[in-house]
């Protein structure tokens, strides 16, 4: 397993979608006009990651003022999804965070909620992602 660097940088990018990125982040925001109820069960393999070391590193880094390469304007209840190794299903990891009281805190992502009630308002790639030994 790869260890996330404490210097990871969340960047904007010129990609048209996350599909072409190996590692990326998505910012979801509640849209009060979007109230689609999705019913079902996710059949895909679970990519939720519970690696506490990487989760803690990401949570700490997200709350540092220089974590993003742009001026941030996060809103309460924004959801941030961090995906590592997108192109390798055997290594793919997903970490979730929610913005609460001016701080990012870890949160399991509810894909039914984000799909039915949120818009993805921004995404990007990451730099300085892993520790190199």
N, C-alpha and C positions, 0 to 999 in steps of 0.2 A: 504494500500500500504506500502511496505517496504522501509525504508530509507537507502540508501547506505552509508556505513562508509567512512570517509575520510582517513582511514587506509587500505582500500582494497588493496590486494596484488595480482598481476597477476603472476601466477606460471606456470611452465612447469609441465607436468604430464606424467604418463606412460600409459594413456588410448590410445586405438587404434583408437577411434573416439569420437566425441563430443556427440553422441547419448546416451551414458551411463552417461554423466555428467549432474548435475542439473543446474549448473551455469558454463559458459565457455566464452572464448574469442577466436577469429579467426583473424589471420593476413593475409590479401590478398595483393598480389603484382602483378602489371601489368607484363604480359608476352608478350613481343613484337612479339612473334611468334604465339600467340593465338589471333585470330581475328574472333571468331565465332559470327555471328549476330543472336541474338535470337529475334524472333517476337512473340508477344502474349500479353496476359494480365494476371497478377497474379490474380488468383481467390481465393487463400487462404485468411483467415482472416488476416488483417493487424496487424503485431506485432510491427510496428514502434512505438516508445514511445516518448512522448513529455513532460515527467515529468521534468520540468526545474530544480528542486532542485537536483535530481539524476544526470541529464545530466551535470550540472555545477560541482558537486562533482567529477564525473568521469573524466571530462575534466581537472580539476585542478590536480587530483591525477595522471593521465597519464603523466603529464608534470613534475612530481617530479622524481628526480634521482633514488629513491629506490622503484619505483612502480612495477618493474619487478624483478623476482628472478634470472635473467640471464643477461649477458652483451647484450645490445641491439645494433642493427645496422639497424635502420629503414631508409628507403629511402623515398625521396620526393614522394608524392602521394600514399604511402602505405595506406591501409584501414584497420581499426580495428573495428571488430564487437564484441560487448559485449552482451551476452545473459544471462538473469536472469530467473529463474524458468522454465527451459526448459521442465520439465516433467509435468507441470501444465498449460495447455493452458489458463485457466482463469486468471492466474497471469503472464504469459510469457511476458517479456519485452525485446526489442532489442534497443541498442544504437549504433550509428555509429560515427566514427571519421576518419579524414584523416590527414596524416602527411604532414605539409606544413611549409617550412622554419624552420625546426628543432623543430616543435611544433605540438602537436595534437590539432585539432580543430573539433568541432562537424560538422557532415555531415550526411545527410540522405543517407542510403545505397541504391544503385541502383543494385538490384539483377540480372538484365539482364546484366549489365556491368561487375559485379564481376564474374558471371558465364561464360561469353563469352570472357573476356579479361584478367582475373587474375587467378593466382594460389593461393591456400591457402598454405602458406609456413610454418605456425606454428599455434598451438592452445594450449590451456591449461585451467586449472581451476583457481579459485580465492579463496583466504582465507580472513578472516576478512571482510566479504562481507557487513553485515548489522549492523546497530546500534542496540544494545540490550537495551531495556528499563527495 
